[in-house]
Amino acid sequence: MGKNEEIIHTHLNIIYNSLRTIALLPGVQQVDRYGTNFNDSEITVQEIYNNLFSSISVSEIYIVPESLDPDRIDPNTGKPEAPIKSFDNFISGKTGDTEKDKINLEEVEHFEYQEMKKQLEYFHRYFGNVDNFTNLNFPALVSQEIITCDNSEMTALDIEKKNDNPRQGVIYSVPFYGSNGVLRGMITAVLRTSVLSKLLEYPYFILNSNHGFTLSHPDTPQKIHDDLSTLLEEENLPGYAYIKSVPLDIKDEGKWRVITAIPESVWLESSIYKSIKLNSRWIWMIGTLLSLSLATFVWSLMYSRTRALNLLAQMRSALEASQRQLFQTQKSDFMNKVIQQTANDFQSHITPILAYSNLLLGKLTELPGEFKKMEVVKKSAERASQVINQLLLLSKTAVPEKSKINLSEIITKTHQALSQILTDKVVLSLELDPQLFPIMGVASHLEKVIMNLAFNARDAMPSGGKLSLIATNHQESKNTETEVPQLTKGFYVKIVVSDTGTGISEEVLNKMFDSSSQAKSSQVDTGEEIKLFTLHAIVADHKGIILVNSELNKGTTFTVFIPALVDKSMEALLSQPAPETPEQVQEIPLETKPEPPSEAAAETSSPAPETPTPEAPKPEEPISGEPTT
């Protein structure tokens, strides 16, 4: 599946899964005709609508009764029948004009309601109860293109020219059932056609022949629209350089296809064709020059046939080696692009999983069993996101530009993020030197290092414990008790991540930064050595070092030293003997976290040689949604 097909497939699947989630809410299944008992589920549906509007621009969500007939007058209201409830606060009363040109445009729901009536008749006929489908495989229907009541892009000029294209769209519906398994109505989303069209790139377009619905990029040539019926049947149509038609897997009773068509006239003017043509000319010229040079060289050595043949073989071998090297270079560049594209495509799947797992975790606090299951889903999604970020990091060819940064801001930001993520079993503390040296580096890379080490510390303490973040200045003078053999003389920023967890064995410690080691350990899960090697590479790129000290069942400490950015005047001042008063650091405890459960647990921590705090465990995964590096 290509990029454009994947985007359309992902967006419509997110809408389908959201509508199905609403259909399964108990408050929806029990709602009465006028929604008087709908208060408990209304907030949840509103949140889902807010998410769909902000991420996919879904215009409205309706809760529709199974008996809706817009041609019939409701005896209780004296008006034509309408859905039970609608959620449209982001588009209600909005138009595409500026405030001074604001128009009073009536919102027309009639066309939407007529399509809802048709869809309800279909669900009654084929899916009248839950026995007509298996498990959560709810049926779904997409309508033909209609005029919606979303006027958010309509202008006075559109009204004058009677142009309804800005509010054309489709409705997408999923049925819902009562506790007795009988159809009670459907959940319907409204999506403007222009929203889907903006997701496509030329030369891709989407077709649903059942609904007579075609979706294309605005720049699609008219020739393709004229030849549409023929393109569905033939893939060797004269006048086209490329034609491909494949089915698109969208949850709908209609059949969707994605078509790619490039006319020859467009292909011949494309930059890709011109590049291929130019490269072919250069290859021919180089080949000709090489052939002439080779012939001249061989001719000059005809008096020594054996020597000439040997030199000819050497030249051929060198030419083949150059060709192989060129091929490998091109292959490597191509694979990097493929890896980046694949990782970004997978990220588009992981993002909604993380979003909805966070949403559901907040609603399952009173159901411990279901809460644990959802935590497993969330952690798996976070691990998948980590793998994706690793792929992007390893495939990235451009070197980010380093700049002067303040680690205090990065560490404070990490502390705030961890305080929202860690459970109450883990006590989080922060000690931060208020006058921390600046450094030269890449902020996002260093944030990744600190966050990964913190997550490792969390996972090494399944029963709870203390996680400490410490950041101080360090002067290496080679004549003090604080000497670190691996450092040269100078000034550094010292970052310590420590925990009171299970610790790491000596065997694993000796190999944890070795990218070529094939050793496995129960203390290092699949992919762990790669991630530790990546963190080690990031620190090395900043001309720093990373040290680890651990003791089984007592804890682990990771210590990172990064060279400080200190000018000569400051260096002279800092080189003076320090006063005997102890160094002042700012400690920021996590107020929302409880203290450790007992003093005995705290006594089990063992400080590392380099730092006064327990050591931190292996990195596990970054925060969901962190910047890709």
C-alpha positions as CSV (number, residue, x, y, z in Angstrom):
1,M,0.0,0.0,0.0
2,G,1.4,3.4,-1.1
3,K,1.6,6.6,1.0
4,N,-1.6,8.1,-0.3
5,E,-3.6,4.9,0.0
6,E,-2.3,4.5,3.6
7,I,-3.2,8.1,4.6
8,I,-6.8,7.7,3.4
9,H,-7.1,4.2,4.9
10,T,-5.7,5.4,8.2
11,H,-8.0,8.4,8.5
12,L,-11.2,6.5,7.6
13,N,-10.2,3.6,10.0
14,I,-9.7,6.1,12.8
15,I,-13.2,7.5,12.1
16,Y,-14.6,3.9,12.0
17,N,-13.0,2.9,15.3
18,S,-14.2,6.1,17.0
19,L,-17.8,5.6,15.8
20,R,-17.7,2.0,16.9
21,T,-16.3,3.1,20.4
22,I,-19.3,5.4,20.7
23,A,-21.7,2.7,19.7
24,L,-20.4,0.4,22.5
25,L,-20.9,3.0,25.3
26,P,-23.6,1.9,27.7
27,G,-25.2,5.3,27.8
28,V,-25.6,5.3,24.0
29,Q,-27.1,1.8,24.0
30,Q,-29.7,2.9,26.5
31,V,-30.4,6.4,25.2
32,D,-34.1,7.4,24.8
33,R,-35.6,9.1,21.7
34,Y,-34.9,12.6,23.0
35,G,-31.6,12.0,24.9
36,T,-33.0,12.9,28.3
37,N,-30.9,10.1,29.9
38,F,-27.7,10.7,28.0
39,N,-25.8,12.8,30.5
40,D,-23.3,10.1,31.6
41,S,-21.9,9.4,28.1
42,E,-22.2,12.9,26.6
43,I,-18.8,14.0,27.9
44,T,-17.1,11.0,26.4
45,V,-18.7,11.5,23.0
46,Q,-17.8,15.2,23.1
47,E,-14.1,14.3,23.8
48,I,-14.1,11.8,20.9
49,Y,-15.7,14.5,18.6
50,N,-13.1,17.0,19.7
51,N,-10.2,14.6,18.9
52,L,-11.7,13.7,15.5
53,F,-12.2,17.4,14.6
54,S,-8.7,18.4,15.6
55,S,-6.9,15.5,13.9
56,I,-9.1,14.7,10.9
57,S,-11.5,17.7,10.6
58,V,-14.6,15.7,11.1
59,S,-17.5,18.3,10.9
60,E,-20.2,16.6,13.0
61,I,-21.2,13.5,14.9
62,Y,-24.9,12.5,15.2
63,I,-26.6,9.9,17.4
64,V,-29.5,8.8,15.1
65,P,-32.6,6.8,16.2
66,E,-33.5,3.7,14.2
67,S,-36.9,5.2,13.2
68,L,-35.6,8.5,11.9
69,D,-37.8,9.9,9.0
70,P,-37.1,13.5,8.1
71,D,-40.3,13.6,6.0
72,R,-42.4,13.0,9.1
73,I,-43.4,15.6,11.7
74,D,-42.4,14.9,15.3
75,P,-45.6,15.2,17.5
76,N,-43.6,16.4,20.5
77,T,-41.7,19.2,18.7
78,G,-44.1,20.0,15.8
79,K,-41.0,19.9,13.5
80,P,-39.6,17.3,11.0
81,E,-37.9,14.5,12.9
82,A,-34.2,15.0,13.7
83,P,-31.4,12.9,15.3
84,I,-31.3,12.3,19.1
85,K,-28.1,14.3,19.6
86,S,-25.6,16.2,17.5
87,F,-22.1,17.4,18.2
88,D,-21.0,20.3,15.9
89,N,-19.8,23.1,18.2
90,F,-16.6,23.7,16.1
91,I,-18.5,24.5,12.9
92,S,-21.8,25.8,14.0
93,G,-22.4,29.3,12.7
94,K,-18.9,29.4,11.0
95,T,-18.3,30.5,7.4
96,G,-15.3,31.1,5.2
97,D,-15.6,34.9,5.1
98,T,-13.8,37.4,7.3
99,E,-15.8,39.2,10.0
100,K,-16.5,42.3,7.9
101,D,-17.8,40.2,5.0
102,K,-19.7,37.8,7.3
103,I,-22.8,36.2,5.7
104,N,-25.9,34.8,7.2
105,L,-25.9,31.3,5.6
106,E,-28.5,28.8,6.6
107,E,-27.2,25.4,7.7
108,V,-28.9,22.7,5.6
109,E,-29.3,19.3,7.3
110,H,-32.0,18.0,5.0
111,F,-29.6,16.2,2.6
112,E,-27.8,14.5,5.5
113,Y,-31.0,13.3,7.1
114,Q,-32.2,11.8,3.8
115,E,-29.0,9.8,3.5
116,M,-29.3,8.7,7.2
117,K,-32.8,7.4,6.4
118,K,-31.4,5.3,3.5
119,Q,-28.6,3.9,5.6
120,L,-31.0,3.0,8.4
121,E,-33.1,1.0,5.9
122,Y,-30.0,-0.9,4.9
123,F,-29.0,-1.7,8.5
124,H,-32.6,-2.8,9.3
125,R,-32.6,-5.1,6.3
126,Y,-29.2,-6.8,6.7
127,F,-28.0,-6.0,10.3
128,G,-31.1,-5.8,12.4
129,N,-29.4,-7.5,15.4
130,V,-25.9,-8.3,16.6
131,D,-26.2,-11.9,15.4
132,N,-25.7,-10.7,11.8
133,F,-22.0,-10.1,12.4
134,T,-19.2,-11.5,14.5
135,N,-17.5,-10.0,17.5
136,L,-16.6,-6.3,17.1
137,N,-16.7,-6.4,13.3
138,F,-19.5,-3.8,13.1
139,P,-20.8,-3.0,9.6
140,A,-20.4,0.5,8.2
141,L,-21.7,2.6,5.3
142,V,-20.3,5.6,3.5
143,S,-22.9,7.7,1.6
144,Q,-22.7,9.2,-1.9
145,E,-21.4,12.8,-2.0
146,I,-24.1,15.3,-0.7
147,I,-24.4,18.9,0.5
148,T,-23.6,19.0,4.2
149,C,-24.4,21.6,6.8
150,D,-20.7,22.5,7.3
151,N,-20.5,26.1,6.0
152,S,-17.1,26.8,7.5
153,E,-15.5,27.3,4.1
154,M,-18.4,28.9,2.2
155,T,-18.1,32.5,1.2
156,A,-20.4,35.2,-0.1
157,L,-18.9,34.6,-3.6
158,D,-19.8,30.9,-3.4
159,I,-23.4,31.9,-2.6
160,E,-23.5,34.4,-5.5
161,K,-22.2,31.7,-7.9
162,K,-24.3,29.0,-6.4
163,N,-21.2,27.0,-5.7
164,D,-21.8,24.3,-3.1
165,N,-18.4,22.5,-3.5
166,P,-16.9,23.9,-0.3
167,R,-19.7,22.1,1.8
168,Q,-19.9,18.9,-0.3
169,G,-19.1,15.8,1.7
170,V,-20.1,12.3,2.8
171,I,-21.6,10.7,5.9
172,Y,-20.0,7.6,7.5
173,S,-22.3,5.5,9.8
174,V,-21.9,2.6,12.2
175,P,-25.0,1.0,13.9
176,F,-25.5,0.6,17.6
177,Y,-27.6,-1.9,19.5
178,G,-29.5,-2.2,22.8
179,S,-28.8,-4.6,25.6
180,N,-31.2,-7.1,23.9
181,G,-29.0,-7.1,20.7
182,V,-31.7,-5.3,18.6
183,L,-30.8,-2.3,16.3
184,R,-31.5,1.0,18.1
185,G,-29.9,3.5,15.7
186,M,-26.6,4.5,14.3
187,I,-23.6,6.8,15.0
188,T,-22.9,9.1,12.0
189,A,-19.9,11.3,11.2
190,V,-19.9,14.1,8.6
191,L,-16.7,14.6,6.6
192,R,-16.2,17.3,3.9
193,T,-14.8,16.0,0.5
194,S,-12.2,18.8,0.5
195,V,-10.7,17.4,3.7
196,L,-10.0,14.0,2.0
197,S,-8.9,15.7,-1.2
198,K,-6.1,17.6,0.6
199,L,-4.7,14.3,1.8
200,L,-4.1,13.1,-1.7
201,E,-1.1,13.8,-4.0
202,Y,-1.2,13.8,-7.8
203,P,-1.4,11.3,-9.6
204,Y,-3.5,9.4,-7.0
205,F,-7.3,9.5,-6.8
206,I,-9.9,7.4,-5.0
207,L,-13.0,5.9,-6.6
208,N,-16.2,4.2,-5.2
209,S,-18.2,3.0,-8.2
210,N,-21.1,1.9,-6.0
211,H,-21.7,5.5,-4.8
212,G,-20.5,7.2,-8.0
213,F,-17.9,8.9,-5.8
214,T,-14.5,10.1,-7.1
215,L,-11.9,11.9,-5.0
216,S,-8.8,13.4,-6.6
217,H,-6.1,16.0,-6.1
218,P,-7.1,19.5,-7.4
219,D,-4.2,19.4,-9.9
220,T,-5.3,16.1,-11.6
221,P,-5.5,16.7,-15.4
222,Q,-8.9,16.7,-17.0
223,K,-7.8,13.9,-19.3
224,I,-7.7,11.4,-16.4
225,H,-11.3,12.3,-15.4
226,D,-12.4,11.9,-19.0
227,D,-10.8,8.4,-19.3
228,L,-11.9,7.2,-15.8
229,S,-14.2,4.4,-17.0
230,T,-11.5,3.0,-19.4
231,L,-8.7,3.3,-16.7
232,L,-10.6,0.8,-14.5
233,E,-10.6,-1.9,-17.2
234,E,-7.2,-1.4,-19.0
235,E,-3.7,-0.9,-17.7
236,N,-2.1,-0.4,-21.1
237,L,-4.1,2.6,-22.4
238,P,-2.4,4.6,-25.2
239,G,-1.2,8.0,-24.1
240,Y,-0.4,6.9,-20.5
241,A,3.1,6.2,-19.2
242,Y,1.7,4.4,-16.1
243,I,-1.6,3.0,-14.9
244,K,-2.4,1.0,-11.8
245,S,-5.7,0.2,-10.1
246,V,-5.8,-1.6,-6.7
247,P,-8.6,-2.2,-4.1
248,L,-8.6,0.0,-1.0
249,D,-9.5,-1.7,2.3
250,I,-12.0,0.7,3.9
251,K,-14.7,-0.5,6.3
252,D,-17.8,0.1,4.1
253,E,-20.3,-2.0,2.3
254,G,-19.3,-0.3,-1.0
255,K,-16.1,-1.1,-3.0
256,W,-13.3,1.4,-3.0
257,R,-10.3,1.5,-5.3
258,V,-7.2,3.7,-5.6
259,I,-6.0,4.5,-9.1
260,T,-2.6,5.9,-10.2
261,A,-2.5,7.3,-13.7
262,I,0.3,9.4,-15.3
263,P,-0.2,10.6,-18.9
264,E,2.8,10.4,-21.1
265,S,2.8,14.2,-21.6
266,V,3.1,14.7,-17.9
267,W,5.8,12.0,-17.5
268,L,8.0,13.5,-20.3
269,E,8.0,16.9,-18.5
270,S,8.6,15.5,-15.0
271,S,11.9,16.1,-13.2
272,I,12.4,12.3,-12.7
273,Y,12.4,11.6,-16.4
274,K,14.7,14.5,-17.1
275,S,17.1,13.3,-14.4
276,I,17.1,9.8,-15.9
277,K,17.7,11.1,-19.4
278,L,20.5,13.4,-18.2
279,N,22.2,10.6,-16.2
280,S,21.9,8.3,-19.2
281,R,23.8,10.8,-21.4
282,W,26.6,11.1,-18.8
283,I,26.9,7.3,-18.4
284,W,27.2,7.0,-22.2
285,M,29.8,9.8,-22.4
286,I,31.8,8.3,-19.6
287,G,31.6,4.8,-21.1
288,T,32.7,6.1,-24.4
289,L,35.7,8.0,-22.9
290,L,36.7,4.9,-20.9
291,S,36.4,2.7,-24.0
292,L,38.6,5.1,-26.0
293,S,41.1,5.4,-23.2
294,L,41.2,1.7,-22.8
295,A,41.7,1.1,-26.5
296,T,44.5,3.6,-26.7
297,F,46.2,2.1,-23.7
298,V,45.9,-1.4,-25.0
299,W,47.2,-0.4,-28.4
300,S,50.3,1.2,-26.8
301,L,51.1,-2.1,-25.1
302,M,50.6,-4.5,-28.1
303,Y,54.3,-5.3,-28.1
304,S,53.7,-7.1,-24.7
305,R,50.5,-9.1,-25.1
306,T,50.7,-10.7,-21.7
307,R,51.2,-7.5,-19.9
308,A,48.4,-5.8,-21.8
309,L,46.0,-8.5,-21.0
310,N,46.9,-8.3,-17.3
311,L,46.4,-4.5,-17.3
312,L,43.1,-4.9,-19.1
313,A,41.9,-7.4,-16.5
314,Q,42.9,-5.0,-13.7
315,M,41.1,-2.1,-15.3
316,R,37.9,-4.2,-15.8
317,S,38.1,-5.3,-12.2
318,A,38.5,-1.7,-11.0
319,L,35.6,-0.6,-13.2
320,E,33.4,-3.4,-11.8
321,A,34.4,-2.5,-8.2
322,S,33.5,1.2,-8.9
323,Q,30.2,0.1,-10.3
324,R,29.5,-2.1,-7.3
325,Q,30.5,0.7,-4.9
326,L,28.2,3.2,-6.8
327,F,25.3,0.6,-6.7
328,Q,25.9,0.1,-2.9
329,T,25.8,3.8,-2.3
330,Q,22.6,4.3,-4.2
331,K,21.1,1.2,-2.5
332,S,22.1,2.6,0.9
333,D,20.5,6.0,0.1
334,F,17.3,4.2,-1.2
335,M,17.1,1.9,1.9
336,N,17.4,4.9,4.2
337,K,14.5,6.6,2.5
338,V,12.5,3.4,2.6
339,I,13.2,3.0,6.3
340,Q,12.2,6.6,7.1
341,Q,9.0,6.3,5.0
342,T,8.1,2.9,6.6
343,A,8.8,4.3,10.1
344,N,6.7,7.4,9.5
345,D,3.8,5.2,8.2
346,F,4.0,3.0,11.2
347,Q,4.0,6.1,13.5
348,S,0.7,7.1,12.0
349,H,-0.8,3.8,13.3
350,I,0.9,4.1,16.7
351,T,-0.3,7.6,17.4
352,P,-4.1,6.9,17.6
353,I,-3.4,3.8,19.7
354,L,-1.5,5.8,22.3
355,A,-4.2,8.6,22.2
356,Y,-7.1,6.2,22.8
357,S,-5.2,4.1,25.3
358,N,-4.6,7.3,27.4
359,L,-8.2,8.2,27.0
360,L,-9.5,4.8,28.1
361,L,-7.0,4.5,31.0
362,G,-8.6,7.6,32.5
363,K,-12.0,5.9,32.3
364,L,-11.0,2.5,33.6
365,T,-9.5,3.5,37.0
366,E,-12.4,1.7,38.8
367,L,-11.9,-1.5,36.8
368,P,-8.4,-2.8,37.9
369,G,-8.4,-5.8,35.6
370,E,-9.4,-3.8,32.5
371,F,-7.0,-1.0,33.5
372,K,-4.0,-3.5,33.6
373,K,-4.9,-4.8,30.2
374,M,-5.1,-1.3,28.7
375,E,-1.7,-0.5,30.4
376,V,-0.2,-3.5,28.5
377,V,-1.6,-2.0,25.2
378,K,-0.2,1.4,26.0
379,K,3.3,0.0,26.9
380,S,3.4,-2.1,23.7
381,A,2.5,1.0,21.7
382,E,5.2,3.0,23.4
383,R,7.8,0.2,22.7
384,A,6.7,0.2,19.1
385,S,7.2,4.0,19.0
386,Q,10.7,3.5,20.4
387,V,11.6,1.0,17.7
388,I,10.3,3.5,15.1
389,N,12.4,6.3,16.6
390,Q,15.4,4.0,16.6
391,L,14.9,3.2,12.9
392,L,14.6,6.9,12.1
393,L,17.8,7.7,14.1
394,L,19.8,4.9,12.4
395,S,18.6,5.8,8.9
396,K,19.1,9.6,9.3
397,T,21.8,10.9,7.0
398,A,21.9,14.6,7.9
399,V,23.9,15.6,11.0
400,P,21.8,18.0,13.2
401,E,23.6,21.3,13.9
402,K,24.7,21.8,17.4
403,S,23.9,25.0,19.3
404,K,24.5,26.5,22.7
405,I,21.9,25.0,25.1
406,N,21.0,25.1,28.8
407,L,20.6,21.6,30.2
408,S,18.6,22.9,33.1
409,E,15.6,23.5,30.9
410,I,15.9,20.0,29.3
411,I,16.2,18.3,32.7
412,T,13.3,20.3,34.2
413,K,11.1,19.5,31.3
414,T,12.0,15.8,31.6
415,H,11.2,15.9,35.3
416,Q,7.8,17.5,34.7
417,A,7.0,14.8,32.0
418,L,8.1,12.0,34.3
419,S,5.9,13.3,37.2
420,Q,2.8,12.8,35.0
421,I,3.8,9.3,33.9
422,L,5.4,7.5,36.8
423,T,3.1,5.6,39.2
424,D,2.7,6.4,42.9
425,K,5.1,3.5,43.7
426,V,8.1,5.5,42.4
427,V,9.4,8.6,44.3
428,L,11.0,11.0,41.8
429,S,13.5,13.7,43.0
430,L,15.5,16.3,41.2
431,E,18.7,18.0,42.3
432,L,19.7,20.8,39.9
433,D,22.6,23.2,40.2
434,P,21.1,26.7,39.7
435,Q,24.2,27.9,37.9
436,L,24.7,24.9,35.5
437,F,27.3,25.4,32.8
438,P,26.0,25.8,29.2
439,I,27.1,23.2,26.6
440,M,27.2,22.8,22.8
441,G,24.8,20.0,21.6
442,V,21.5,18.9,20.1
443,A,18.7,19.4,22.7
444,S,16.4,16.7,21.3
445,H,19.2,14.1,21.4
446,L,20.2,14.8,25.0
447,E,16.5,14.8,26.0
448,K,16.3,11.3,24.5
449,V,19.3,10.1,26.5
450,I,17.9,11.4,29.9
451,M,14.3,10.1,29.2
452,N,15.5,6.6,28.1
453,L,17.6,6.3,31.2
454,A,14.7,7.4,33.4
455,F,12.4,4.9,31.8
456,N,14.9,2.1,32.5
457,A,15.0,3.2,36.1
458,R,11.2,3.0,36.3
459,D,11.1,-0.5,34.8
460,A,13.8,-1.8,37.1
461,M,11.6,-1.0,40.1
462,P,8.3,-3.0,39.5
463,S,7.6,-2.9,43.2
464,G,8.5,0.8,43.6
465,G,11.5,2.7,44.9
466,K,13.3,6.0,44.4
467,L,14.4,7.5,41.0
468,S,16.9,10.4,41.3
469,L,17.9,13.0,38.6
470,I,21.0,15.1,39.5
471,A,22.7,17.7,37.4
472,T,25.8,19.5,38.7
473,N,29.0,21.2,37.4
474,H,32.2,19.2,37.4
475,Q,35.8,20.3,37.2
476,E,38.4,17.7,36.2
477,S,41.8,18.7,37.5
478,K,43.5,15.3,37.8
479,N,44.6,16.1,41.3
480,T,41.5,15.8,43.4
481,E,39.4,13.0,45.0
482,T,36.7,13.6,42.3
483,E,39.1,12.5,39.5
484,V,37.5,10.5,36.7
485,P,40.2,8.5,34.8
486,Q,38.2,8.6,31.5
487,L,38.1,12.5,31.4
488,T,40.7,15.0,30.4
489,K,41.3,18.2,32.4
490,G,38.5,20.7,32.0
491,F,35.0,21.6,32.9
492,Y,31.9,19.4,32.5
493,V,28.2,19.1,33.2
494,K,27.5,16.0,35.1
495,I,24.1,14.2,34.8
496,V,23.2,11.3,37.1
497,V,20.2,9.0,36.7
498,S,19.9,6.5,39.6
499,D,17.4,4.1,41.0
500,T,16.9,1.6,43.9
501,G,15.9,-1.2,41.6
502,T,17.0,-4.8,40.7
503,G,20.5,-3.9,39.5
504,I,22.5,-5.3,36.5
505,S,24.9,-8.3,36.7
506,E,28.6,-7.8,35.9
507,E,28.4,-10.0,32.8
508,V,25.8,-7.7,31.3
509,L,27.6,-4.5,32.4
510,N,30.7,-5.5,30.5
511,K,28.7,-5.9,27.2
512,M,25.9,-3.4,27.4
513,F,27.5,-0.8,25.2
514,D,29.0,-3.2,22.7
515,S,26.9,-3.0,19.4
516,S,28.6,-6.2,18.0
517,S,28.0,-8.4,21.0
518,Q,25.6,-11.3,20.4
519,A,25.3,-12.2,24.2
520,K,21.7,-12.3,25.6
521,S,20.6,-11.9,29.2
522,S,17.4,-12.0,31.1
523,Q,18.3,-8.5,32.3
524,V,18.5,-7.1,28.8
525,D,15.4,-7.6,26.6
526,T,15.3,-7.8,22.9
527,G,16.7,-4.7,21.2
528,E,18.2,-3.4,24.4
529,E,21.8,-3.5,23.3
530,I,21.0,-1.5,20.2
531,K,19.3,1.2,22.2
532,L,22.1,1.5,24.7
533,F,24.6,1.6,21.9
534,T,22.6,4.4,20.4
535,L,22.6,6.4,23.6
536,H,26.3,5.8,23.9
537,A,26.8,7.1,20.3
538,I,24.7,10.3,21.1
539,V,26.9,11.0,24.2
540,A,30.1,10.3,22.2
541,D,28.9,12.7,19.5
542,H,28.8,15.4,22.2
543,K,32.4,14.5,23.1
544,G,31.2,13.1,26.4
545,I,31.3,9.8,28.2
546,I,28.7,7.6,29.9
547,L,29.5,5.5,33.0
548,V,27.4,2.8,34.7
549,N,27.7,1.3,38.1
550,S,25.3,-1.3,39.5
551,E,24.8,-3.8,42.3
552,L,22.3,-6.6,42.2
553,N,19.1,-6.0,44.3
554,K,20.4,-2.6,45.3
555,G,20.3,-0.3,42.3
556,T,22.0,1.2,39.3
557,T,23.6,4.6,38.5
558,F,24.2,6.0,35.0
559,T,26.6,9.0,35.0
560,V,27.0,11.2,31.9
561,F,29.7,13.8,31.5
562,I,29.3,16.5,28.7
563,P,32.1,19.1,28.1
564,A,30.9,22.6,29.3
565,L,31.0,25.7,27.2
566,V,33.3,27.9,29.3
567,D,35.2,31.0,28.0
568,K,38.8,31.8,29.2
569,S,37.7,34.5,31.7
570,M,35.2,32.2,33.3
571,E,37.7,29.3,33.3
572,A,40.2,31.5,35.2
573,L,37.6,32.4,37.8
574,L,36.4,28.8,38.2
575,S,40.0,27.5,38.5
576,Q,40.4,29.5,41.8
577,P,40.2,27.4,45.0
578,A,36.5,26.8,45.9
579,P,35.3,28.0,49.4
580,E,34.8,25.3,52.0
581,T,31.0,25.8,52.1
582,P,29.1,23.0,50.5
583,E,27.9,23.3,47.0
584,Q,24.4,24.7,46.7
585,V,22.0,22.7,44.6
586,Q,18.3,23.2,44.0
587,E,16.2,20.1,45.0
588,I,12.7,19.8,43.4
589,P,10.9,16.9,45.0
590,L,7.8,15.5,43.3
591,E,5.0,16.6,45.5
592,T,2.4,14.3,44.0
593,K,4.5,11.2,44.6
594,P,4.3,9.5,48.1
595,E,7.5,8.7,50.1
596,P,9.0,5.2,49.8
597,P,6.9,2.6,51.6
598,S,9.5,1.9,54.3
599,E,12.9,2.9,55.5
600,A,14.1,-0.7,54.9
601,A,13.6,-0.2,51.2
602,A,15.6,3.0,51.2
603,E,18.5,1.3,53.1
604,T,18.9,-1.2,50.2
605,S,20.2,1.4,47.8
606,S,23.9,1.4,47.1
607,P,25.6,4.6,45.9
608,A,27.8,4.4,42.8
609,P,31.5,5.3,43.1
610,E,31.1,8.4,40.9
611,T,27.9,9.8,42.5
612,P,26.1,9.9,45.9
613,T,22.9,8.5,44.4
614,P,21.8,4.9,43.4
615,E,22.3,3.9,39.8
616,A,19.7,3.8,37.1
617,P,18.7,0.8,34.9
618,K,18.7,0.1,31.2
619,P,16.8,2.4,28.8
620,E,13.4,1.0,27.8
621,E,11.4,3.4,25.7
622,P,11.0,7.2,25.1
623,I,7.9,9.2,26.0
624,S,5.1,8.7,23.4
625,G,5.3,11.3,20.8
626,E,8.8,12.6,21.5
627,P,10.6,14.4,18.5
628,T,12.0,12.0,15.9
629,T,15.7,12.2,15.6
